[in-house]
Amino acid sequence: MESGIRPAVPTNLSAVAEIFTHYVCHSVITFEKTPPPVAAWRRRLDDLAAQKLPFLVAELSGEVVGYAYAAPWVPSPPIGAPSRTRSTSPQTGQAKVWAERC
C-alpha cells in the first residue's frame, strides 16, 4: 500500500466532507450541529490558499483517508494572533494502517 501526504485539490473535497461528516454525526468533537457541504469545503480551501496556509490530505492506495489544515483563529487576525490546526482521519482499518506507517 502506498501512502502519502500532499496538498488538497478540489476533487478531494467530497472525501474530506465525508470524513468530517462522520465526526459531526457520531461525536461532539467538532462542535458542529450539521455537516458542512462540499461547497463550504471549497470556500475553505480557496480561503486558505489565498492566505498561503496549508490544507493537506493523506492518501492510502489512492484514497483520501485524512486531512489537516491550518487556519487563522478568526477570519482577519491581527499580527501575532493565534492559529488553529485540525487533523482528521476516520478510524477504519485502512486509516489505522496509514497512521501506523507514518
HELIX and SHEET records of a PDB file:
HELIX    1   1 PRO A   10  ASN A   12  5                                   3    
HELIX    2   2 LEU A   13  HIS A   26  1                                  14    
HELIX    3   3 VAL A   38  ALA A   50  1                                  13    
HELIX    4   4 GLY A   93  ARG A  101  1                                   9    
SHEET    1   A 4 SER A   3  PRO A   7  0                                        
SHEET    2   A 4 PHE A  55  LEU A  60 -1                                        
SHEET    3   A 4 GLU A  63  PRO A  72 -1                                        
SHEET    4   A 4 SER A  83  THR A  88 -1                                        
END                                                                             
